[in-house]
Amino acid sequence: MQKTIAKITPRPAQPHMVGDGFRVFGFIPTAVERRAISPFLVLDFNPEYDFGPSEIPKGFGTHPHKGFETVTIAYKGSVQHADSSGGGGIINEGDVQWMTAGAGILHKEFHEEQFSKTGGPFEMVQLWVNLPAKNKNAQPRYQSVGKQRMGKYEIPDNGGTVNVIAGTFNGVKGPAQTYTPIVLSDIRLKAGGTVTTQLPENYNAALLIIKGNVEVNGSQAAEHSFVQFNNEGETVTIKAAENAIMLLLGGEPIEEPIAAYGPFVMNTQEEIYEAIEDFRNGKFGTL
């Protein structure tokens, strides 16, 4: 049975800036309630934009995180990042950075230095993924998921390629390690291509259209729109009349309370107060 569609949300009217280097449109939680799309907390989409050359890299300076994970997917451009656990590096086009903040971490991210000097098209997605209560204080860690490491599913009839980041797509497994069951796949359909996959009925699932106009389970979804599925059915079929790029995300809901304050996501307000105090007292390390 096909997954039914709850709603298709067009790109919000206005972007907002994260620091001075990320011009994003927020789909989660703006278009979708966090409880309805758990385990995902935030989805910010920076569609293709040319920031122009800059001698001083644009970005977002040192800031804390606790209680969840950040996933940054680079479609165009390059980002350089570092954190207080010693993780860091450069995310180039096609790469993914999966950072577990867990018990608390300091982080910073900027346009990579050489990219900043030359300028050019910049396109990114950042997800925040919740952690269950038992893993809120997990040891911070960093997973570099380069494009060469991802699982590759070749769409039949030369229809395109799916880069599997986490979970499985039609039997092909992605390399990212997750605390709860999650599917995350970068789908690249060629004009005239069709791809079908299945997701468990209980998974909360959605599809972000990065490029092109597509048909999803019989409904039209325009470029830069966000398709949210109901928890009914398992099959997702996507057809593209033109070259298209999409991000498929799905996961088993975390049925626990959410207490959120800025960069801290815990289960109770008391835990939020503790996180703030830990940050103020330097327990997240230095950067």
Backbone bond lengths (Angstrom), bond angles and torsions (degrees), N, CA, C in turn:
res aa  C-N    CA-C-N  psi(-1)  N-CA   C-N-CA  omega(-1)  CA-C   N-CA-C  phi
1 M - - - 1.460 - - 1.523 110.42 -
2 Q 1.338 116.16 136.34 1.462 119.92 179.33 1.524 111.08 -68.90
3 K 1.327 114.81 145.37 1.463 119.40 171.10 1.524 108.71 -67.41
4 T 1.312 116.20 130.33 1.457 118.53 176.58 1.525 109.22 -80.98
5 I 1.321 115.46 154.87 1.462 121.43 -176.39 1.524 109.72 -98.98
6 A 1.334 115.86 126.53 1.466 120.61 178.45 1.522 110.16 -75.28
7 K 1.342 116.23 -47.44 1.462 120.49 178.00 1.518 109.48 -169.48
8 I 1.321 114.48 158.15 1.468 122.24 174.38 1.521 106.66 -118.84
9 T 1.326 116.23 116.85 1.461 122.16 -175.67 1.521 110.21 -103.18
10 P 1.342 118.35 123.26 1.465 119.49 175.81 1.528 110.53 -70.49
11 R 1.309 115.86 165.63 1.469 120.43 178.32 1.527 109.55 -57.89
12 P 1.337 117.86 134.49 1.469 119.72 177.63 1.529 112.13 -54.92
13 A 1.310 115.94 155.80 1.471 121.15 -174.47 1.521 112.33 -65.58
14 Q 1.332 117.23 -37.60 1.460 120.62 -174.31 1.530 110.99 -126.87
15 P 1.339 116.83 137.69 1.471 119.70 173.51 1.527 109.89 -82.30
16 H 1.317 116.05 169.38 1.454 120.73 169.27 1.527 108.05 -131.23
17 M 1.304 116.37 156.25 1.456 121.45 -177.16 1.524 110.34 -95.63
18 V 1.325 115.03 136.91 1.457 122.55 169.08 1.523 105.36 -108.52
19 G 1.319 116.10 109.23 1.450 119.48 -167.74 1.522 108.69 63.16
20 D 1.334 116.12 -143.92 1.469 119.02 175.10 1.524 111.99 -116.51
21 G 1.359 116.34 11.89 1.460 119.12 -174.83 1.512 115.79 -120.61
22 F 1.341 117.46 -0.45 1.463 120.06 -176.79 1.533 107.99 -133.91
23 R 1.326 114.57 112.35 1.475 121.74 -178.14 1.526 106.59 -103.76
24 V 1.332 116.28 98.65 1.457 119.48 -165.70 1.531 113.04 -119.45
25 F 1.341 113.16 154.12 1.453 122.71 170.69 1.532 106.56 -111.00
26 G 1.320 116.45 127.11 1.462 119.91 -176.06 1.517 112.24 -93.77
27 F 1.322 116.87 119.92 1.471 121.81 176.80 1.528 112.00 -98.51
28 I 1.324 116.65 -33.23 1.457 121.41 173.64 1.529 106.27 -121.85
29 P 1.349 119.42 127.32 1.456 126.35 6.00 1.536 114.81 -93.93
30 T 1.323 119.89 8.85 1.468 120.70 -173.74 1.527 112.04 -61.23
31 A 1.337 116.75 -53.23 1.467 120.48 -175.73 1.521 112.46 -85.88
32 V 1.331 116.38 -22.38 1.468 121.16 -174.60 1.528 108.56 -135.28
33 E 1.319 116.73 132.03 1.454 120.13 176.14 1.532 110.09 -65.45
34 R 1.328 116.20 140.93 1.461 119.87 -177.75 1.523 112.36 -57.23
35 R 1.332 117.36 -39.34 1.456 119.47 -179.11 1.521 111.06 -64.29
36 A 1.342 116.32 -30.12 1.469 120.41 -176.41 1.517 112.50 -79.77
37 I 1.327 117.75 -14.15 1.462 119.97 -176.43 1.538 110.61 -127.52
38 S 1.349 117.63 14.27 1.459 121.74 175.37 1.534 109.42 -50.20
39 P 1.352 118.37 137.98 1.455 129.22 16.67 1.533 115.25 -91.35
40 F 1.323 118.29 10.83 1.464 120.53 -177.38 1.523 109.81 -87.33
41 L 1.329 115.36 133.72 1.463 122.24 -175.73 1.520 112.58 -105.78
42 V 1.322 115.95 -36.74 1.467 122.53 -176.80 1.520 108.66 -143.12
43 L 1.325 116.37 139.22 1.462 121.63 166.17 1.520 107.15 -134.21
44 D 1.326 116.25 110.21 1.459 123.46 175.10 1.519 108.78 -108.58
45 F 1.323 116.05 129.64 1.466 122.22 -177.53 1.521 109.22 -117.58
46 N 1.336 115.65 119.32 1.465 122.78 173.72 1.526 107.39 -100.77
47 P 1.361 118.53 90.17 1.463 119.05 178.99 1.526 110.18 -64.62
48 E 1.321 115.44 164.50 1.465 120.21 -174.19 1.531 111.49 -48.08
49 Y 1.338 114.20 127.07 1.467 121.24 -177.80 1.520 107.61 -153.29
50 D 1.318 116.61 137.78 1.463 121.46 179.30 1.519 108.67 -100.42
51 F 1.330 116.13 109.27 1.455 120.31 179.33 1.532 112.09 -77.32
52 G 1.342 117.40 -13.74 1.455 120.82 -178.05 1.522 111.00 80.25
53 P 1.348 117.18 162.99 1.462 120.41 -178.80 1.530 111.71 -68.15
54 S 1.333 114.46 147.93 1.463 120.34 179.21 1.521 109.01 -151.78
55 E 1.316 117.19 131.71 1.464 121.03 177.39 1.529 110.69 -71.70
56 I 1.324 116.61 -29.19 1.464 121.30 177.43 1.528 108.05 -102.95
57 P 1.336 118.41 114.08 1.465 120.04 -176.99 1.525 112.62 -57.11
58 K 1.312 115.14 134.76 1.463 120.95 176.64 1.526 109.27 -84.68
59 G 1.323 115.27 152.92 1.452 117.53 178.96 1.504 112.37 166.39
60 F 1.332 115.05 -147.35 1.452 122.19 -175.19 1.524 107.32 -136.09
61 G 1.335 115.70 116.74 1.461 121.03 -175.62 1.516 113.55 -70.82
62 T 1.323 115.78 -173.04 1.459 122.56 -172.50 1.537 111.77 -55.49
63 H 1.337 115.03 127.94 1.464 121.58 -179.06 1.533 108.40 -150.03
64 P 1.343 117.56 155.49 1.474 120.16 -177.57 1.525 112.41 -92.75
65 H 1.341 115.06 161.18 1.461 123.30 168.66 1.526 107.49 -143.83
66 K 1.322 115.89 149.37 1.474 120.02 174.01 1.523 109.46 -157.02
67 G 1.351 116.27 138.21 1.453 121.56 169.16 1.516 116.27 92.33
68 F 1.335 118.14 4.30 1.465 120.40 -178.52 1.529 109.26 -157.16
69 E 1.347 115.92 -173.08 1.455 122.08 179.34 1.530 109.61 -124.02
70 T 1.327 116.46 149.12 1.464 120.41 172.20 1.528 108.69 -112.10
71 V 1.328 115.31 138.55 1.462 121.88 179.09 1.525 107.34 -125.71
72 T 1.319 116.32 117.84 1.462 121.75 -179.25 1.522 109.15 -112.60
73 I 1.337 115.79 124.94 1.460 122.31 -177.55 1.525 108.12 -115.63
74 A 1.331 116.02 121.60 1.467 121.30 -176.99 1.527 109.85 -96.79
75 Y 1.319 116.16 117.65 1.461 121.07 175.17 1.520 111.04 -96.49
76 K 1.337 116.79 -39.36 1.467 121.31 175.11 1.522 107.98 -146.32
77 G 1.339 116.34 145.93 1.451 120.37 -178.81 1.517 112.18 88.34
78 S 1.323 116.16 -177.52 1.464 121.96 -176.60 1.523 110.02 -138.95
79 V 1.328 115.41 143.11 1.465 122.38 179.26 1.518 108.80 -124.99
80 Q 1.333 115.82 136.36 1.458 121.66 175.05 1.527 107.53 -109.28
81 H 1.311 117.10 135.26 1.458 119.65 -175.41 1.520 110.58 -142.25
82 A 1.342 114.42 161.76 1.464 121.04 176.58 1.515 108.10 -153.49
83 D 1.355 115.95 154.26 1.458 119.68 177.55 1.518 110.42 -141.49
84 S 1.336 115.20 167.95 1.464 120.67 -172.98 1.520 113.53 -75.88
85 S 1.335 117.86 -4.90 1.465 119.95 175.00 1.527 111.31 -87.76
86 G 1.329 116.02 -3.61 1.455 120.70 -178.29 1.504 113.40 99.47
87 G 1.334 117.44 -3.23 1.454 120.90 177.36 1.516 111.36 -75.74
88 G 1.309 115.73 160.78 1.460 119.92 178.68 1.509 110.74 163.53
89 G 1.322 114.24 178.99 1.447 119.73 179.01 1.508 111.07 144.88
90 I 1.322 115.18 -164.65 1.460 122.17 -178.33 1.526 108.75 -119.07
91 I 1.314 115.96 131.20 1.452 121.97 176.16 1.518 106.88 -102.34
92 N 1.316 116.41 112.02 1.461 121.00 179.64 1.531 110.34 -98.34
93 E 1.312 115.51 174.38 1.460 121.17 -178.28 1.528 110.87 -52.16
94 G 1.338 116.00 126.88 1.458 121.06 179.13 1.514 114.46 91.93
95 D 1.347 117.71 -7.61 1.462 121.34 -178.44 1.521 111.40 -94.14
96 V 1.347 114.64 164.13 1.456 121.96 178.36 1.519 109.19 -133.22
97 Q 1.331 115.77 138.66 1.466 122.25 172.02 1.517 108.24 -111.57
98 W 1.321 116.69 124.52 1.472 121.46 -179.90 1.521 107.38 -117.72
99 M 1.316 116.56 105.21 1.462 121.31 -175.19 1.517 110.81 -111.64
100 T 1.332 116.42 125.15 1.457 122.39 176.05 1.521 108.39 -95.16
101 A 1.331 116.80 111.36 1.462 120.65 178.18 1.526 109.76 -74.79
102 G 1.352 116.53 -40.96 1.463 120.70 176.02 1.519 112.32 50.98
103 A 1.335 115.90 -121.33 1.461 122.29 -173.77 1.521 113.68 -67.55
104 G 1.314 117.39 -12.29 1.463 120.15 176.93 1.506 112.50 136.15
105 I 1.324 115.67 135.36 1.456 120.75 -175.20 1.526 108.74 -153.12
106 L 1.318 116.08 152.07 1.461 121.91 169.40 1.520 107.81 -104.69
107 H 1.322 116.77 142.82 1.457 121.06 -172.44 1.526 109.79 -144.60
108 K 1.325 115.99 150.92 1.459 120.95 171.79 1.519 108.29 -146.57
109 E 1.335 115.92 148.47 1.471 120.27 -178.36 1.524 109.14 -147.24
110 F 1.335 114.65 134.45 1.460 122.24 -177.76 1.529 109.49 -139.23
111 H 1.325 115.72 160.84 1.456 119.39 169.43 1.531 107.71 -58.32
112 E 1.315 115.97 135.80 1.469 120.48 178.99 1.533 109.35 -57.92
113 E 1.325 115.98 144.36 1.468 121.49 -168.36 1.521 113.64 -56.23
114 Q 1.330 117.72 -48.81 1.464 119.63 -178.05 1.523 110.89 -68.91
115 F 1.339 116.85 -40.08 1.467 119.48 176.55 1.519 110.31 -60.21
116 S 1.340 115.55 -40.89 1.457 120.04 -179.52 1.529 111.42 -60.54
117 K 1.320 117.10 -40.32 1.473 121.08 -177.59 1.520 112.38 -68.55
118 T 1.329 116.48 -35.21 1.465 119.35 -177.33 1.529 112.22 -92.28
119 G 1.344 115.94 -27.07 1.457 119.66 -174.77 1.514 111.01 72.46
120 G 1.319 116.21 -176.83 1.458 120.24 179.74 1.516 110.71 138.11
121 P 1.329 117.01 179.62 1.469 120.26 -178.04 1.528 111.46 -65.78
122 F 1.313 115.05 138.45 1.459 123.03 -176.81 1.524 107.83 -131.75
123 E 1.340 117.14 125.02 1.466 121.22 -177.21 1.525 108.87 -146.67
124 M 1.311 116.85 123.43 1.460 121.38 -173.97 1.528 110.54 -143.50
125 V 1.333 115.42 157.98 1.466 123.18 167.11 1.517 107.25 -128.51
126 Q 1.335 116.44 135.32 1.467 119.28 170.01 1.523 109.94 -123.83
127 L 1.328 113.83 130.29 1.461 122.67 176.05 1.523 109.64 -111.03
128 W 1.323 116.06 144.40 1.451 120.93 164.32 1.523 106.87 -107.52
129 V 1.323 116.03 128.58 1.457 122.31 -178.70 1.525 108.65 -114.55
130 N 1.325 116.40 125.49 1.460 121.00 -177.66 1.526 110.85 -68.97
131 L 1.325 115.13 155.45 1.462 122.55 171.86 1.520 108.65 -112.81
132 P 1.343 117.76 141.79 1.466 119.22 175.19 1.526 110.30 -66.07
133 A 1.325 115.93 160.48 1.470 121.32 -175.79 1.527 112.22 -51.91
134 K 1.322 116.94 -40.49 1.471 119.96 -176.08 1.518 112.69 -67.95
135 N 1.343 117.62 -15.44 1.469 121.12 -178.93 1.526 113.45 -115.10
136 K 1.341 117.15 7.05 1.467 119.88 -178.27 1.531 111.92 -58.57
137 N 1.325 116.17 -31.11 1.467 120.29 -178.58 1.525 111.96 -106.73
138 A 1.323 115.92 29.49 1.469 120.18 176.85 1.526 110.08 -63.58
139 Q 1.320 115.02 153.71 1.461 120.46 176.48 1.531 109.59 -61.57
140 P 1.334 118.00 128.60 1.470 119.02 176.95 1.525 111.29 -56.58
141 R 1.323 116.01 143.94 1.456 120.05 178.54 1.528 109.14 -153.04
142 Y 1.318 114.35 166.22 1.458 120.92 -178.05 1.522 108.59 -133.42
143 Q 1.331 116.76 131.36 1.462 122.00 175.41 1.529 108.92 -116.01
144 S 1.300 115.63 121.05 1.468 120.91 175.13 1.523 107.81 -92.85
145 V 1.326 116.02 111.08 1.461 120.92 -178.82 1.530 107.49 -108.59
146 G 1.333 115.06 83.24 1.463 119.94 178.72 1.517 111.32 -69.56
147 K 1.314 116.04 156.69 1.469 119.93 -176.63 1.526 112.44 -60.27
148 Q 1.342 117.07 -27.34 1.459 119.58 -179.75 1.528 112.03 -75.01
149 R 1.337 117.29 -20.38 1.467 121.40 -178.86 1.525 112.83 -86.26
150 M 1.304 117.35 -18.41 1.465 120.29 -173.41 1.521 111.30 -68.13
151 G 1.337 114.78 150.73 1.450 118.74 171.59 1.514 110.57 -65.71
152 K 1.324 117.37 145.78 1.468 121.38 -177.95 1.533 109.50 -120.46
153 Y 1.305 115.69 119.92 1.458 121.08 173.48 1.522 107.64 -112.50
154 E 1.316 116.21 119.51 1.461 120.82 179.15 1.527 109.25 -88.81
155 I 1.295 116.16 120.72 1.458 122.06 -178.62 1.525 109.14 -69.74
156 P 1.338 117.86 133.09 1.473 120.51 -177.24 1.531 112.78 -56.12
157 D 1.334 113.89 157.10 1.469 122.42 177.59 1.520 112.49 59.78
158 N 1.349 115.13 36.09 1.463 120.87 178.15 1.529 111.23 55.63
159 G 1.355 115.03 38.71 1.462 120.14 -175.30 1.506 115.35 -83.89
160 G 1.347 117.33 -8.55 1.455 120.07 -179.69 1.519 111.33 135.35
161 T 1.338 115.83 -162.05 1.466 122.25 -174.26 1.524 109.60 -138.79
162 V 1.329 116.11 145.57 1.456 121.97 171.33 1.521 108.06 -115.65
163 N 1.341 116.27 123.35 1.458 122.00 174.71 1.529 107.25 -93.82
164 V 1.324 116.01 113.59 1.465 120.88 -174.31 1.524 108.76 -92.15
165 I 1.330 115.84 115.50 1.463 122.33 -176.71 1.528 110.45 -89.24
166 A 1.331 116.08 -47.94 1.476 121.27 -178.89 1.514 109.15 -143.00
167 G 1.338 115.59 153.70 1.456 119.72 -178.24 1.513 111.17 70.04
168 T 1.319 116.82 -155.11 1.457 120.69 -179.61 1.522 110.55 -128.19
169 F 1.321 114.56 150.52 1.466 122.19 175.06 1.512 106.57 -131.18
170 N 1.337 116.30 110.69 1.464 122.15 -179.30 1.530 111.93 49.64
171 G 1.332 115.03 44.24 1.458 121.42 175.94 1.508 115.82 88.12
172 V 1.330 117.88 -7.92 1.470 121.44 179.09 1.526 108.79 -95.71
173 K 1.320 116.41 128.11 1.465 121.76 -173.20 1.523 111.24 -97.71
174 G 1.337 115.75 141.76 1.458 121.83 174.16 1.513 111.23 -92.24
175 P 1.351 118.29 158.58 1.462 121.57 -173.43 1.526 115.67 -83.65
176 A 1.326 119.60 -18.40 1.463 120.58 -174.93 1.526 111.12 -66.07
177 Q 1.321 115.68 135.08 1.464 122.01 176.46 1.524 108.42 -91.55
178 T 1.334 116.92 131.43 1.456 121.06 -177.24 1.523 110.29 -125.89
179 Y 1.332 115.94 154.98 1.462 121.21 -178.68 1.524 112.14 -83.24
180 T 1.325 117.12 -26.41 1.461 122.15 175.11 1.528 107.14 -130.25
181 P 1.335 118.81 161.04 1.467 120.50 -177.23 1.536 111.77 -62.72
182 I 1.334 115.48 121.73 1.467 122.52 -177.38 1.510 109.38 -139.08
183 V 1.336 116.03 141.92 1.461 123.09 171.54 1.520 107.60 -116.92
184 L 1.331 116.61 128.68 1.466 121.00 177.49 1.522 107.53 -142.99
185 S 1.344 116.21 116.67 1.464 120.45 -174.53 1.524 111.22 -137.99
186 D 1.323 115.23 137.66 1.462 124.11 175.40 1.529 107.31 -95.71
187 I 1.343 116.05 108.74 1.468 121.59 -174.85 1.520 109.57 -100.85
188 R 1.334 116.30 128.18 1.465 121.24 179.81 1.529 108.49 -125.20
189 L 1.322 114.65 99.86 1.461 121.89 -177.22 1.523 110.51 -96.37
190 K 1.326 115.51 135.30 1.461 120.16 173.95 1.524 109.80 -82.76
191 A 1.319 116.10 158.84 1.466 120.84 178.09 1.524 109.32 -53.94
192 G 1.325 116.60 129.08 1.451 122.01 -178.68 1.513 114.28 86.05
193 G 1.340 117.13 -1.99 1.462 121.00 -177.09 1.519 112.76 -83.38
194 T 1.330 114.81 155.27 1.462 122.68 176.36 1.521 108.70 -135.96
195 V 1.329 115.92 138.01 1.462 119.78 176.00 1.521 108.57 -135.63
196 T 1.332 115.02 141.25 1.472 121.66 178.93 1.520 108.63 -127.91
197 T 1.324 116.24 138.15 1.457 120.96 176.25 1.519 108.73 -145.91
198 Q 1.330 115.36 170.94 1.461 120.70 179.15 1.528 110.30 -123.60
199 L 1.319 114.67 143.55 1.455 122.27 173.08 1.526 107.81 -128.24
200 P 1.321 118.46 143.08 1.465 119.31 178.12 1.531 111.17 -54.73
201 E 1.312 115.91 142.93 1.462 120.92 -175.01 1.522 112.15 -60.39
202 N 1.340 117.09 -32.47 1.467 119.34 -176.97 1.523 113.03 -80.71
203 Y 1.336 117.94 -9.95 1.465 120.13 178.89 1.529 110.19 -69.67
204 N 1.321 116.57 136.28 1.454 120.28 164.06 1.527 106.83 -75.51
205 A 1.333 116.76 134.13 1.466 119.25 -172.57 1.515 111.31 -145.79
206 A 1.338 115.02 152.56 1.457 121.51 179.52 1.519 109.32 -156.26
207 L 1.333 114.99 166.81 1.458 122.10 -179.60 1.529 108.24 -137.21
208 L 1.335 116.50 122.10 1.465 121.69 175.63 1.520 108.53 -98.90
209 I 1.337 116.46 125.36 1.461 120.85 -179.53 1.524 107.83 -90.11
210 I 1.325 116.43 105.20 1.468 122.14 -178.35 1.526 110.80 -77.45
211 K 1.332 115.28 -43.23 1.469 119.87 -175.72 1.528 108.86 -146.37
212 G 1.345 116.16 139.54 1.455 120.93 174.52 1.513 112.99 88.21
213 N 1.320 115.09 168.87 1.460 123.07 175.43 1.527 108.06 -110.55
214 V 1.307 116.50 133.95 1.464 120.11 -173.63 1.528 110.54 -133.66
215 E 1.331 113.75 168.92 1.463 121.35 172.47 1.523 107.81 -112.64
216 V 1.317 116.27 124.75 1.465 122.14 -178.07 1.520 109.05 -118.05
217 N 1.308 116.50 114.27 1.473 121.76 -178.15 1.527 111.31 46.72
218 G 1.327 115.29 43.51 1.456 121.31 174.63 1.516 115.71 87.43
219 S 1.345 117.78 -6.15 1.471 121.49 179.48 1.526 110.06 -107.42
220 Q 1.327 116.00 144.33 1.455 121.07 -179.99 1.535 110.17 -81.49
221 A 1.329 115.60 132.60 1.463 121.65 178.18 1.523 108.41 -127.92
222 A 1.326 116.14 120.23 1.460 121.53 -175.18 1.528 111.47 -81.85
223 E 1.320 114.96 161.11 1.458 121.10 174.90 1.522 110.31 -51.62
224 H 1.333 115.88 137.51 1.469 125.06 178.15 1.527 112.84 69.79
225 S 1.326 117.40 18.67 1.468 119.37 174.74 1.523 109.91 -98.34
226 F 1.340 115.03 168.97 1.459 122.06 -174.35 1.522 107.95 -128.69
227 V 1.333 115.52 118.19 1.465 121.83 -176.91 1.524 108.76 -100.63
228 Q 1.321 116.86 118.33 1.460 121.29 177.37 1.524 109.30 -105.42
229 F 1.333 116.63 130.23 1.456 121.95 -178.61 1.525 111.20 -96.22
230 N 1.331 115.35 151.13 1.456 121.18 169.42 1.525 109.49 -79.01
231 N 1.324 115.92 166.11 1.466 120.87 175.06 1.525 109.59 -87.12
232 E 1.318 114.64 56.11 1.466 123.29 178.70 1.519 108.13 -136.34
233 G 1.320 116.49 129.61 1.453 120.27 179.86 1.519 112.29 77.68
234 E 1.320 115.58 173.65 1.464 121.32 -175.59 1.524 113.75 -129.40
235 T 1.322 118.50 -22.21 1.461 121.54 -169.67 1.526 112.11 -92.64
236 V 1.331 115.14 135.31 1.466 122.24 174.04 1.525 107.34 -122.66
237 T 1.330 116.41 123.96 1.460 122.21 177.18 1.525 109.35 -121.27
238 I 1.323 115.46 126.77 1.464 121.38 -178.09 1.520 108.82 -120.80
239 K 1.329 116.03 131.49 1.457 122.38 177.20 1.523 108.60 -121.71
240 A 1.335 116.09 140.26 1.461 120.39 -178.66 1.524 110.25 -127.26
241 A 1.321 116.61 124.17 1.459 121.16 174.56 1.525 110.72 -83.21
242 E 1.341 116.63 -15.95 1.461 122.79 177.96 1.522 107.95 -137.12
243 N 1.316 116.93 165.90 1.460 119.79 177.40 1.525 109.28 -55.06
244 A 1.328 116.43 134.51 1.465 120.23 -174.70 1.523 110.48 -143.04
245 I 1.336 114.89 149.19 1.467 122.84 176.15 1.518 107.74 -128.59
246 M 1.339 116.39 132.04 1.457 121.74 -177.81 1.519 110.61 -138.98
247 L 1.329 115.92 154.58 1.457 122.16 173.53 1.521 108.02 -115.45
248 L 1.338 115.66 115.95 1.463 121.80 177.98 1.520 108.60 -96.72
249 L 1.335 116.41 125.77 1.455 120.05 178.77 1.521 110.24 -130.21
250 G 1.306 115.62 137.81 1.450 120.75 179.14 1.511 110.00 -156.23
251 G 1.325 115.90 154.41 1.451 118.07 179.70 1.503 112.88 -169.69
252 E 1.315 114.60 158.65 1.455 121.57 176.31 1.523 108.58 -72.08
253 P 1.332 118.35 127.74 1.466 119.94 -177.70 1.531 111.80 -61.74
254 I 1.336 115.15 144.45 1.460 121.36 171.76 1.525 106.36 -97.83
255 E 1.310 116.13 104.21 1.474 121.01 -173.31 1.524 110.10 -85.68
256 E 1.323 115.33 68.07 1.463 122.06 179.85 1.525 109.31 -137.57
257 P 1.334 117.53 156.56 1.467 119.74 178.28 1.524 111.24 -61.76
258 I 1.331 115.87 149.46 1.468 122.10 176.41 1.522 108.66 -117.05
259 A 1.336 116.17 122.63 1.460 122.25 170.79 1.524 106.37 -117.84
260 A 1.321 117.03 117.70 1.463 120.63 -174.34 1.523 110.75 -127.20
261 Y 1.313 114.68 138.93 1.466 121.15 174.37 1.522 107.20 -145.91
262 G 1.346 116.15 104.19 1.462 120.04 -178.88 1.519 111.23 55.54
263 P 1.346 117.06 -120.55 1.467 120.79 -175.53 1.518 114.65 -87.59
264 F 1.341 117.44 13.01 1.453 121.67 179.70 1.535 109.17 -116.53
265 V 1.337 117.01 129.92 1.468 121.45 178.19 1.523 107.72 -131.95
266 M 1.341 114.54 109.70 1.456 121.01 -177.86 1.526 109.16 -126.22
267 N 1.330 116.76 -162.54 1.469 121.06 -178.73 1.524 113.11 -106.16
268 T 1.343 116.99 -22.94 1.462 120.68 -179.47 1.519 110.06 -136.17
269 Q 1.343 115.48 160.77 1.461 120.05 177.88 1.527 110.89 -65.50
270 E 1.331 116.29 -34.77 1.466 119.69 178.07 1.521 111.04 -60.47
271 E 1.351 116.54 -39.39 1.472 120.02 178.68 1.532 110.83 -67.90
272 I 1.318 117.34 -31.25 1.467 120.38 175.45 1.527 109.66 -64.53
273 Y 1.334 117.31 -45.53 1.463 120.35 177.94 1.526 110.83 -58.95
274 E 1.326 115.71 -42.00 1.472 119.77 178.22 1.520 111.08 -61.83
275 A 1.341 117.16 -42.50 1.466 121.12 -179.94 1.524 110.84 -61.71
276 I 1.324 116.36 -42.09 1.470 120.18 179.17 1.528 110.16 -62.99
277 E 1.332 116.27 -43.92 1.461 119.90 179.63 1.528 111.59 -65.40
278 D 1.325 116.47 -41.40 1.471 119.64 177.89 1.526 110.62 -60.00
279 F 1.321 116.25 -42.81 1.472 120.49 178.58 1.520 110.19 -62.68
280 R 1.313 117.05 -47.25 1.470 120.75 -179.08 1.521 112.06 -63.05
281 N 1.328 116.55 -30.95 1.463 120.98 -178.12 1.527 113.22 -90.56
282 G 1.334 116.84 8.80 1.465 120.24 173.46 1.507 115.18 79.24
283 K 1.338 117.89 16.43 1.468 119.73 -176.67 1.530 113.62 -76.95
284 F 1.322 117.31 -7.21 1.468 120.15 177.69 1.525 111.65 -88.93
285 G 1.345 116.19 3.76 1.462 119.12 -179.47 1.512 111.68 89.95
286 T 1.327 115.28 -166.56 1.464 120.94 -179.79 1.513 109.89 -128.79
287 L 1.318 114.37 154.70 1.452 120.57 178.59 1.519 108.29 -146.75
